[in-house]
Amino acid sequence: MKRIVFFLLLSGAGCIKAPDIVIVDRHSLLEEQAAARMPAAEGQNAQAGVSPGPAPLTSGELARSGWQPDAAHDAIAALYSGWEDEAQVIDQLLVRHCVGERSDGTLVSTPDACSGATDLADVGRRLEKANRSRRQIWLFAQQQRPQATDMDTREAWRQQRRVALVCGGWWQKADQTWEAKACP
């Protein structure tokens, strides 16, 4: 009887075995994502480092030049900070007809006329920022000329903007149709 019990114990012990060990010869998905290269972002960063721009001046250099800041200059400088880069992108979108100068002086997305692919969320963010800046400029202009109405200010802006609009930029006419600005 002892032999049978011993035999059963040994045969039962044979069913217990160590688990299989799997060795993966590659990174986990998280490791691959963390180590991923982003060539588009790297190219933008490299290009940003060599983009031309004005040389920054220290307050001492400005003082030696005789320039005296006042509240109006500070307000305009705050409105236009970073405007140049955004303006270049907006101009490209205007030429591709992805964005248009609306008859009320604001910018609007025109995806149906757009040539090429665009990121609508990025375009929307840029338009929101540009239109907010325009409204601030209009408010500042109205504070300088209190007798002018909102429509007068916007119309003056629109006339000046039409002159400065990039060649081929998308523009809404008075009859609400769109046209590209003729190139000289």
TAJO-V700728 format. One record per residue. OMEGA is omega in degrees with one decimal (999 if undefined). D_FIRST is the distance of its C-alpha to the first C-alpha in Angstrom with 1 decimal. Layout:
[[OMEGA:D_FIRST] [OMEGA:D_FIRST]]
//
This chain:
[[178.5:0.0] [-179.5:3.8] [-179.8:5.3] [178.6:5.2] [179.2:6.4] [179.8:8.5] [178.3:9.8] [177.7:10.7] [179.3:12.4] [-179.9:14.3] [176.1:15.3] [179.2:16.5] [179.0:18.4] [179.1:20.2] [179.5:22.0] [178.0:23.7] [179.6:26.7] [-179.6:30.0] [176.3:32.9] [178.1:35.6] [179.7:38.6] [178.4:41.9] [-179.3:44.9] [-176.4:48.2] [176.1:51.1] [-178.8:53.8] [174.2:55.1] [-179.4:54.2] [179.1:56.8] [178.6:58.0] [178.3:58.5] [179.0:60.4] [-179.0:62.6] [-177.9:63.2] [-174.9:64.2] [173.9:66.2] [178.3:69.8] [-174.1:72.5] [-179.5:75.4] [-179.6:77.6] [179.2:77.4] [178.0:77.7] [178.4:80.9] [-179.9:82.4] [179.2:81.8] [-179.7:83.3] [-179.2:86.3] [-179.5:86.8] [-178.4:87.3] [-179.9:90.2] [179.8:91.9] [178.3:95.5] [-179.2:96.6] [176.6:99.2] [179.5:99.0] [178.4:98.0] [176.1:100.7] [178.3:100.2] [177.0:102.1] [178.2:104.3] [177.6:105.3] [179.5:106.2] [179.0:108.2] [-179.7:110.1] [179.5:111.0] [-179.7:112.7] [179.6:110.4] [-179.8:110.2] [171.7:107.3] [-175.2:108.0] [-178.8:105.9] [178.6:106.9] [179.6:105.7] [179.8:102.4] [179.9:101.8] [178.8:102.5] [179.1:100.4] [179.9:97.4] [-174.7:97.8] [-179.8:98.0] [-178.5:95.3] [-176.1:92.9] [-173.8:95.1] [-178.8:96.0] [178.3:92.5] [-179.2:91.9] [179.2:95.4] [178.4:94.6] [178.2:91.4] [177.9:93.3] [177.5:96.1] [178.8:93.6] [177.1:92.2] [179.9:95.8] [178.7:96.6] [179.2:93.5] [174.8:94.5] [-179.8:91.1] [177.9:93.2] [173.7:96.7] [-177.3:99.4] [-176.6:99.9] [177.5:103.4] [177.3:102.6] [179.2:102.0] [174.9:98.3] [-179.9:95.8] [177.2:93.6] [177.7:90.7] [-173.6:91.8] [-179.5:88.6] [-179.4:90.2] [-172.7:92.8] [174.2:90.6] [-178.5:90.4] [-178.1:87.0] [175.7:83.8] [174.1:83.8] [-174.9:81.4] [178.6:82.7] [178.7:81.1] [178.3:82.7] [179.1:86.1] [178.8:85.8] [179.5:85.2] [179.6:88.1] [178.7:90.4] [-179.7:89.5] [-178.6:90.3] [-179.9:93.6] [176.4:94.8] [177.9:94.1] [178.1:96.1] [179.4:98.9] [177.7:99.0] [177.9:99.3] [178.5:102.1] [178.9:103.9] [178.5:103.6] [179.6:105.0] [178.3:107.8] [177.3:108.7] [178.7:108.8] [179.1:111.3] [-175.3:113.4] [-179.1:113.1] [-179.0:115.6] [176.6:113.4] [176.8:111.1] [-179.9:107.5] [177.1:108.7] [-179.6:111.4] [-179.6:109.0] [179.7:106.5] [176.3:109.3] [176.7:110.6] [-176.6:107.1] [178.7:106.7] [178.1:110.0] [-179.7:109.1] [178.7:105.6] [178.8:107.1] [-175.9:109.1] [-176.9:106.1] [-179.1:103.6] [179.4:102.1] [-179.0:103.5] [-179.2:101.7] [-177.1:100.2] [-170.0:99.3] [177.5:101.9] [179.8:102.5] [-178.9:106.1] [179.5:108.1] [176.0:107.3] [174.0:103.6] [-176.3:103.0] [175.2:101.5] [174.0:103.1] [178.5:102.5] [-180.0:105.1] [179.2:107.5] [179.3:107.6] [999:111.0]]
//
